């Protein structure tokens, strides 16, 4: 019943994203030939939101499992910071760069950051140490971005700030095809990590006693999360809170910790919430489109606070 409800909610929000926008049109108007460009843009935007929500949610689930930390998210290793730095260099140093090329710079930045992380992960055995290193690298990258912002022209700075607020709006024609080709195979790959991830919930020592190669599993988890986060950041900008809150909501809804339930659950729920955020961001009546990060923050902050308070209450009771 829960699965049916989620599927219906997702399909309803997908249809609503096609019918509703900042320009008030009926669904029939959107579908007619002379309005075909509006329908195409809304369709691409909806598909991008769906893919981004699913990808970030998987990243959040993997990070929370790997670090056994409820506040770990897809950006915890600093991958989105690597993508942001590459985009900042492109936009703030090169000035008039086309939006069409931004995803390529962002993917390059996240890929370089991924190689650095993998090199560190091969040397560092403890997940907590890796987490701290990732956070420190993220802060270092943020410092570099801040330095670029200080010396950049105001016009370029405004474009970068707007990019950093996040959007599911397609940057170029057929953007969703490229994003789908980069995201869908990796989402499928995540299902092959079901058993190792379940074992990691018991701790690394227990996982090793069950025959799980924890070093190899950790590398695959990092690669999948980094890739998905980098691709989403490349096409949509850094999207906040989706990857952090969706795994918690999935655990509450399905009352399960097994990844055979959680992986499809977070994919579906992440896509649904991303479609909801996009729908709110472009509702008729707004003078301009609201950045997606504002909506995801409004939705996510109360959820995270509630989860922290519930965990604290559970610890006091126990």
Secondary structure, 3 states (H helix, E strand, C coil): CHHHHHHHHHHHHHHHHHHCCCCCCCHHHHHCHHHHHHHHHHHHHHHHHHHHHHHHHHHHHHHHHHHCCCCCCCCCCCHHHHHHHHHHHHHHHHCCCCHHHHHHHHHHHHHHHHHHHHHHHHHCCCHHHHHHHHHHHHHHHHHHHHHHHHCCCHHHHHHHHHHHCCCCCCCCCCHHHHHHHHHHHHHHHHHHHHHHHHHHCCCHHHHHHCCCCHHHHHHHHHHHHHHHHHHHHHHHCCCCCHHHHHHHHHHHHHCCCCHHHHHHHHHHHHHHHHHHHHHHHCCCCCCCCCCHHHHHHHHHHHHHHHHHHHHHHHHHHC
